[in-house]
Amino acid sequence: MYVKRPKKGRPVGGSEANRWIEEFISKDTHSDECVEWPFSKITGGYGVFTKDYVRYRAHRVVCEAANGPPESDKLDAAHSCGNRLCVNPKHLRWATRKENCADRLIHGTENVGERNGQAKLTERDVREIRALLDSGVKRKTVADRFHISLSHLDAIRARTKWAYSD
């Protein structure tokens, strides 16, 4: 899908920008490939645009155009492809937050484990911790070695933390 973009150096804004955005959204795609939003993006990686001083997430607008309005305000516009910039109507559906989070785990885009900027451990560390505990090394020794608390260690062992990691 191709949408004519403004020439470099030419200011983009107002109704002219909105026309380009509306043309992009209205394009009917027959492709099964991702169609990435080429305009403004927010920090979380989603495409956005502003119309009449209101900011919209592009994938929600396209999902509504393709599937009708959500039955509830609590539904997310979920990507079956896992690509936050994708606005291909074939890749978008309304889903509960729980379903959307499950999709992100499947796609590997959920901010868990090493992807979490606050993680102190790696998956390799977690595997080593579990192996040490299984071999009989004392909990305190393992916790001290990895600079974590005993409660964190117990949560790793019980798989309430790093549950997906083996």
C-alpha positions as CSV (number, residue, x, y, z in Angstrom):
1,M,0.0,0.0,0.0
2,Y,1.4,3.4,-0.9
3,V,0.3,6.8,0.2
4,K,1.9,9.9,-1.3
5,R,4.0,11.6,1.4
6,P,4.9,15.3,1.4
7,K,8.1,16.5,-0.1
8,K,11.0,16.9,2.3
9,G,11.2,20.3,3.9
10,R,7.5,21.0,3.3
11,P,5.6,21.5,6.6
12,V,3.0,18.9,7.5
13,G,0.0,19.9,9.5
14,G,-3.6,20.8,9.7
15,S,-6.1,19.6,7.2
16,E,-3.5,18.7,4.7
17,A,-1.9,16.1,7.1
18,N,-5.4,14.8,8.0
19,R,-6.2,14.2,4.3
20,W,-3.1,12.1,3.9
21,I,-4.0,10.2,7.1
22,E,-7.6,9.6,6.0
23,E,-6.4,8.4,2.6
24,F,-4.0,6.0,4.3
25,I,-6.7,4.6,6.6
26,S,-9.3,4.3,3.8
27,K,-7.0,2.2,1.6
28,D,-8.4,-1.3,1.2
29,T,-5.6,-3.8,1.6
30,H,-5.8,-7.3,0.1
31,S,-2.3,-8.1,1.5
32,D,-1.7,-10.5,4.3
33,E,1.6,-8.6,5.1
34,C,1.9,-6.0,7.8
35,V,1.1,-2.5,6.7
36,E,3.1,-0.2,8.9
37,W,1.9,3.3,9.9
38,P,4.3,5.7,8.3
39,F,3.2,8.9,10.2
40,S,3.6,10.0,13.8
41,K,4.4,7.5,16.5
42,I,4.2,7.6,20.3
43,T,6.9,6.3,22.7
44,G,5.1,2.9,23.1
45,G,5.6,2.3,19.4
46,Y,2.0,2.8,18.2
47,G,1.0,5.0,15.3
48,V,-1.0,8.1,16.1
49,F,-2.6,11.1,14.5
50,T,-4.4,14.2,15.6
51,K,-7.7,15.4,14.2
52,D,-9.7,18.3,15.6
53,Y,-7.2,18.6,18.5
54,V,-7.8,14.9,19.6
55,R,-5.1,12.3,19.4
56,Y,-6.1,8.9,18.0
57,R,-4.2,5.7,17.9
58,A,-4.2,4.6,14.3
59,H,-4.7,0.9,14.9
60,R,-7.8,1.5,17.0
61,V,-9.3,3.7,14.3
62,V,-8.6,1.1,11.6
63,C,-9.9,-1.7,13.9
64,E,-13.2,0.1,14.4
65,A,-13.5,0.8,10.6
66,A,-12.9,-2.9,9.9
67,N,-14.8,-4.5,12.8
68,G,-17.2,-1.9,14.0
69,P,-17.1,-0.2,17.4
70,P,-16.0,-2.3,20.4
71,E,-18.7,-3.7,22.5
72,S,-17.0,-2.2,25.6
73,D,-14.6,0.6,26.2
74,K,-12.4,-1.9,28.0
75,L,-11.6,-3.8,24.8
76,D,-8.2,-3.4,23.2
77,A,-7.4,-3.3,19.4
78,A,-5.2,-6.4,19.3
79,H,-2.6,-7.2,16.7
80,S,-2.6,-10.8,15.5
81,C,0.8,-10.1,14.0
82,G,2.5,-8.6,17.1
83,N,3.6,-5.5,15.2
84,R,2.4,-2.4,17.1
85,L,2.8,-0.2,13.9
86,C,0.7,-2.5,11.8
87,V,-2.7,-1.1,10.6
88,N,-3.6,-3.9,8.2
89,P,-7.3,-4.5,9.0
90,K,-6.8,-8.2,8.6
91,H,-4.4,-8.2,11.6
92,L,-6.7,-6.3,14.0
93,R,-9.5,-7.4,16.2
94,W,-11.2,-6.4,19.5
95,A,-9.8,-8.4,22.4
96,T,-9.9,-8.3,26.2
97,R,-6.8,-7.0,28.0
98,K,-6.1,-10.6,29.1
99,E,-6.3,-11.9,25.5
100,N,-4.1,-9.1,24.3
101,C,-1.5,-9.8,27.0
102,A,-1.5,-13.5,26.1
103,D,-0.9,-12.5,22.5
104,R,2.0,-10.4,23.5
105,L,3.6,-13.3,25.3
106,I,3.1,-15.5,22.2
107,H,4.6,-12.8,19.9
108,G,7.5,-12.1,22.3
109,T,6.6,-8.5,22.6
110,E,5.6,-8.5,26.3
111,N,7.9,-6.5,28.5
112,V,8.8,-9.5,30.8
113,G,12.0,-11.1,31.8
114,E,15.1,-9.6,30.2
115,R,13.0,-7.3,28.1
116,N,12.0,-5.5,31.3
117,G,14.3,-2.6,31.9
118,Q,14.3,-3.2,35.7
119,A,15.2,-6.9,35.5
120,K,18.3,-7.8,37.6
121,L,18.5,-11.4,36.3
122,T,18.8,-13.0,32.9
123,E,17.0,-16.2,31.8
124,R,20.4,-17.9,32.1
125,D,20.6,-16.7,35.7
126,V,17.1,-18.1,36.4
127,R,18.0,-21.5,34.9
128,E,21.2,-21.5,37.0
129,I,19.3,-20.6,40.2
130,R,16.8,-23.4,39.7
131,A,19.6,-25.9,39.0
132,L,21.5,-24.8,42.1
133,L,18.4,-25.1,44.3
134,D,17.6,-28.5,42.8
135,S,21.1,-29.7,43.5
136,G,20.7,-28.9,47.2
137,V,22.7,-25.6,47.5
138,K,21.3,-23.5,50.4
139,R,18.8,-20.8,49.6
140,K,20.8,-18.1,51.3
141,T,24.0,-19.0,49.4
142,V,22.1,-18.8,46.0
143,A,20.3,-15.5,47.0
144,D,23.6,-13.9,48.0
145,R,25.4,-15.1,44.9
146,F,22.7,-13.4,42.6
147,H,22.1,-10.4,44.9
148,I,18.4,-11.1,45.3
149,S,16.2,-11.6,48.4
150,L,15.1,-14.9,49.7
151,S,11.4,-14.1,48.8
152,H,12.4,-13.3,45.2
153,L,14.4,-16.6,45.1
154,D,11.3,-18.5,46.5
155,A,9.1,-16.9,43.8
156,I,11.5,-18.0,41.1
157,R,11.5,-21.5,42.5
158,A,7.7,-21.6,42.7
159,R,7.5,-20.1,39.2
160,T,5.4,-17.2,40.3
161,K,8.3,-15.1,38.9
162,W,9.9,-16.0,35.6
163,A,7.2,-18.6,35.1
164,Y,7.7,-19.0,31.4
165,S,11.5,-19.5,31.8
166,D,12.9,-23.0,32.1
